[in-house]
Amino acid sequence: MKIENNIEEFESLGDDHIGTSSNTPLRNDAFKLSNEEKIDIIKDDVRHIMETLGLDLSDDSLSGTPNRVAKMFVKEIFGGLNPKKKPKASTFENKYKYGEMLVEKNITVYSTCEHHLLPIVGRAHIAYISNGSVVGLSKMNRIVDYFAKRPQVQERLTIQVVKELQEVLDTQDVACVIDAKHLCVNSRGIRDIESSTVTSEFGGKFKEEATRREFLDYIKLDTKF
Ligand SMILES: [Zn+2]
């Protein structure tokens, strides 16, 4: 999607939460600076924002905030921008010859809306049908977490998780549903605390009604221990 370089249009695009690409828009030089160099620059930027707002950075409670936020941006909540952080794609032979779908549900999602830099909190549910190889269960959680640790659009996150697992498992038969709350909707703007957003991506056999239905029925199961 081509968008005009027009501030009003960009703003409404952000408030409507429309993404422009299934790849995270990164510049080619995104990793020329080290993490430490980035933290140093961002620290000054955060300080500048706070000072502009009129805050007194010499107050004990605020003096550490620029450095804390800069470290959190680079190493934690946006740490998944760096491809080096991508979980290793180790698969195993499907020795049990288990040919049905495997569902990993209720995976915790902590991400950040790229339009407002406010949290997205929710659950991801993933399913795949083995084509001969299987993946460790926690690998699916790690893949979700890796792509979630970026400025994100929920639709893109859903697609990125599916694409990654399709590649790792060498099959199209992968699906993902994400149900998440966006704090930019819940805590500001329209301030609707009840609403959540559901996105889904169905690959291969999951495009078929019966397979898709089976996956969605498993998600609905209430798991109590
Ligand atoms: Zn937002």
Boltz pocket constraint, residues with backbone or C-beta under 6 A from the ligand:
constraints:
  - pocket:
      binder: B
      contacts: [[A, 14], [A, 17], [A, 113], [A, 114], [A, 115], [A, 116], [A, 117], [A, 118], [A, 182], [A, 184], [A, 185]]
      max_distance: 6.0
